[in-house]
Amino acid sequence: MKKIVILTGAGISAESGIKTFRDADGLWENHDVMEVASPQGWEKDRALVLRFYNDRRNHLKDVEPNAAHKALAELESKYKVVVITQNVDDLHERGGSSNIIHLHGELTKMRSILDDTVIYDCTEDIKVGDKAKDGYQLRPHIVWFGEMVPMLEKAAAEVMTADIVMVIGSSMQVYPAAGLVDYAPDDIPVYYIDPKPTINYELGRSNNLKVLAEKATTGVRKVVDELMLTD
């Protein structure tokens, strides 16, 4: 069974109604991202940061996975599929995909500020004073700017053993995640789906690169249909 590794960014969830800060000049829901997505912002105003992520988590209850999320899940009937996402929502899971690596964490989880391996499911608001079992404050299970990306090594290993790579709704410019595609074997096909594709890819691989300048729902459908017909 061939292995498909799928790298997804904000563009795949935008069609479900989840806004991206890069579409708003660095503002995320009218907040400077460094106020709500950095260790410095956390130390400055924990209540603001918690309120911000509580709002994002509650918004998830009002959105649904779109056709692109669901189409990717169809591939599992024929391929080994690994989804590596920069998104913190749970739309891939709800869309039916079963093997997902969240590079930047998950809105639906929380963890201790002392030990990032003490992780809990999170469905309700987190408040200042809410503590993990180790006695320390709980925080969103999100990788903030300036923090290590703990799942990056695992993600790179998956890309290195891929037979096919798909990149969906990502600018391909934000590191370290953007560098993952460079771990792909030289001779495998790479599909890149984005309304405004930004190529940051070795020219030596250009013959294997197929670019679809389309939104996720239409572009993914085309690629999935093609792959399902491939022997």
C-alpha positions as CSV (number, residue, x, y, z in Angstrom):
1,M,0.0,0.0,0.0
2,K,1.5,3.4,-1.0
3,K,1.9,6.1,1.5
4,I,0.5,9.6,1.0
5,V,1.7,12.4,3.3
6,I,-0.6,15.5,3.3
7,L,0.6,18.8,4.6
8,T,-2.2,21.2,5.3
9,G,-2.3,24.9,6.3
10,A,-4.9,27.5,7.2
11,G,-6.4,27.5,3.7
12,I,-8.1,24.1,4.0
13,S,-10.0,25.3,7.1
14,A,-10.8,28.8,5.8
15,E,-13.6,27.4,3.7
16,S,-15.2,26.1,6.9
17,G,-15.3,29.6,8.3
18,I,-12.1,29.7,10.4
19,K,-10.2,32.9,9.9
20,T,-6.5,33.1,9.4
21,F,-4.3,35.9,10.8
22,R,-2.3,36.2,7.6
23,D,-5.3,37.4,5.8
24,A,-5.6,40.3,8.2
25,D,-2.2,41.9,8.2
26,G,-0.9,39.9,11.1
27,L,-4.0,40.3,13.2
28,W,-5.8,37.3,14.5
29,E,-9.4,38.1,15.4
30,N,-8.3,41.7,15.8
31,H,-5.4,40.8,18.1
32,D,-1.7,41.2,17.5
33,V,-0.6,37.6,17.3
34,M,2.3,38.2,19.7
35,E,-0.2,39.2,22.4
36,V,-2.1,35.9,22.2
37,A,0.4,33.4,20.6
38,S,3.7,33.9,22.4
39,P,5.3,33.1,25.8
40,Q,5.7,36.9,26.3
41,G,2.0,37.5,25.7
42,W,1.2,34.7,28.2
43,E,3.3,36.2,30.9
44,K,1.9,39.7,30.3
45,D,-1.8,38.8,30.3
46,R,-2.8,35.3,31.0
47,A,-6.5,36.1,31.2
48,L,-6.4,37.7,27.7
49,V,-4.7,34.7,26.2
50,L,-7.0,32.2,27.8
51,R,-10.1,34.2,26.7
52,F,-8.7,34.3,23.2
53,Y,-8.3,30.5,22.9
54,N,-11.6,29.9,24.8
55,D,-13.3,31.9,22.1
56,R,-11.5,30.0,19.3
57,R,-12.5,26.7,20.9
58,N,-16.1,27.7,21.2
59,H,-16.1,28.8,17.6
60,L,-15.1,25.3,16.6
61,K,-18.5,24.1,17.8
62,D,-20.2,26.2,15.1
63,V,-18.1,25.1,12.1
64,E,-18.0,21.8,10.2
65,P,-15.4,20.0,8.1
66,N,-15.7,20.9,4.5
67,A,-15.5,18.8,1.3
68,A,-11.7,19.0,1.3
69,H,-11.4,17.4,4.8
70,K,-13.9,14.7,3.8
71,A,-12.2,14.0,0.5
72,L,-8.9,13.4,2.1
73,A,-10.4,10.7,4.4
74,E,-11.5,8.8,1.3
75,L,-7.9,8.1,0.4
76,E,-7.6,5.8,3.4
77,S,-9.5,3.1,1.6
78,K,-6.6,2.8,-0.9
79,Y,-3.5,4.4,0.7
80,K,-1.7,4.7,4.0
81,V,-2.4,8.3,4.8
82,V,-0.7,10.7,7.2
83,V,-2.0,14.2,7.6
84,I,0.5,16.7,9.0
85,T,-1.3,20.0,9.8
86,Q,-0.3,23.4,10.9
87,N,-3.9,24.0,12.0
88,V,-5.0,23.7,15.6
89,D,-8.7,22.9,14.8
90,D,-10.1,19.4,14.8
91,L,-11.7,19.4,11.4
92,H,-9.4,16.7,10.0
93,E,-10.5,14.4,12.7
94,R,-14.2,15.2,12.3
95,G,-13.8,14.9,8.5
96,G,-12.8,11.3,8.9
97,S,-9.0,11.2,8.8
98,S,-7.5,8.8,11.3
99,N,-3.7,9.5,11.4
100,I,-3.0,13.2,12.1
101,I,0.1,15.0,13.3
102,H,-0.7,18.5,14.7
103,L,2.5,20.5,14.4
104,H,1.2,23.6,16.3
105,G,-1.0,21.8,18.9
106,E,-4.7,21.4,19.3
107,L,-7.4,23.7,20.5
108,T,-9.3,20.8,22.0
109,K,-6.4,20.0,24.4
110,M,-4.7,21.7,27.4
111,R,-1.6,21.1,29.3
112,S,0.4,22.1,32.4
113,I,2.7,25.1,32.1
114,L,5.4,23.0,33.9
115,D,5.3,19.8,32.0
116,D,4.2,19.8,28.3
117,T,3.7,16.0,28.4
118,V,0.8,16.4,30.9
119,I,-2.0,16.9,28.4
120,Y,-5.8,16.7,28.9
121,D,-8.8,16.9,26.6
122,C,-10.4,20.3,26.8
123,T,-14.0,21.0,25.9
124,E,-14.7,23.9,28.3
125,D,-13.1,27.2,29.0
126,I,-9.8,27.4,30.8
127,K,-9.6,30.1,33.5
128,V,-6.8,31.6,35.4
129,G,-6.4,29.4,38.5
130,D,-7.4,26.2,36.8
131,K,-4.6,23.7,37.5
132,A,-3.3,20.4,36.2
133,K,-2.8,17.5,38.4
134,D,0.8,18.6,39.1
135,G,-0.6,21.8,40.7
136,Y,0.5,24.2,38.0
137,Q,-1.7,26.4,35.8
138,L,-3.3,24.9,32.7
139,R,-2.7,26.6,29.3
140,P,-3.8,25.8,25.8
141,H,-2.0,22.9,24.1
142,I,-0.7,25.3,21.4
143,V,2.8,25.9,20.1
144,W,3.4,29.6,20.3
145,F,5.8,31.7,18.4
146,G,9.3,31.2,19.8
147,E,8.5,27.7,21.2
148,M,9.9,24.4,20.0
149,V,7.8,22.3,17.6
150,P,7.9,18.9,19.3
151,M,6.2,17.0,16.5
152,L,8.5,18.3,13.8
153,E,11.0,15.4,13.9
154,K,8.2,12.9,13.7
155,A,6.6,14.8,10.8
156,A,9.9,14.9,8.9
157,A,10.3,11.1,9.2
158,E,6.9,10.6,7.7
159,V,7.7,12.8,4.7
160,M,10.9,11.0,4.1
161,T,9.1,7.7,3.6
162,A,6.3,9.1,1.4
163,D,5.3,7.8,-2.0
164,I,3.2,10.9,-2.7
165,V,3.0,14.3,-1.1
166,M,0.2,16.8,-1.1
167,V,0.4,20.4,0.2
168,I,-3.0,22.1,0.7
169,G,-3.7,25.6,1.8
170,S,-0.3,26.5,2.9
171,S,1.9,29.5,1.9
172,M,4.9,27.2,1.9
173,Q,6.8,30.2,3.4
174,V,6.5,29.7,7.2
175,Y,9.3,27.8,8.7
176,P,10.0,25.3,10.1
177,A,6.8,23.7,8.7
178,A,7.5,24.9,5.2
179,G,10.8,23.0,5.1
180,L,9.1,19.6,5.6
181,V,8.5,19.1,1.8
182,D,12.2,19.2,1.3
183,Y,12.4,15.9,3.1
184,A,10.4,14.2,0.4
185,P,12.2,11.8,-1.9
186,D,13.4,13.5,-5.1
187,D,11.4,11.3,-7.5
188,I,7.9,11.3,-6.0
189,P,4.9,13.3,-7.2
190,V,4.1,16.4,-5.2
191,Y,0.7,18.1,-5.5
192,Y,0.4,21.7,-4.3
193,I,-3.2,23.1,-4.0
194,D,-3.7,26.8,-3.1
195,P,-5.6,29.7,-4.6
196,K,-2.4,31.8,-4.6
197,P,0.4,29.2,-4.7
198,T,3.8,30.4,-3.5
199,I,6.5,28.1,-4.8
200,N,9.5,27.6,-2.4
201,Y,10.7,24.3,-3.8
202,E,13.9,23.0,-5.3
203,L,14.0,23.5,-9.1
204,G,15.4,20.0,-9.5
205,R,12.1,18.6,-8.4
206,S,9.9,20.8,-10.6
207,N,9.1,18.0,-13.1
208,N,7.4,16.1,-10.2
209,L,5.5,19.1,-9.0
210,K,1.8,19.7,-10.0
211,V,0.3,23.0,-8.9
212,L,-3.4,23.6,-8.7
213,A,-4.2,27.2,-8.2
214,E,-7.6,26.5,-6.7
215,K,-9.3,26.6,-3.3
216,A,-9.0,23.5,-1.3
217,T,-12.5,22.1,-1.8
218,T,-12.2,22.0,-5.6
219,G,-8.5,21.2,-5.9
220,V,-8.5,18.4,-3.4
221,R,-11.5,16.8,-5.1
222,K,-9.6,16.7,-8.4
223,V,-6.4,15.2,-6.9
224,V,-8.3,12.6,-4.8
225,D,-10.3,11.5,-7.8
226,E,-7.1,11.1,-9.8
227,L,-5.3,9.2,-7.1
228,M,-8.3,6.8,-6.5
229,L,-8.1,5.9,-10.2
230,T,-4.4,5.2,-10.1
231,D,-3.3,1.6,-10.0
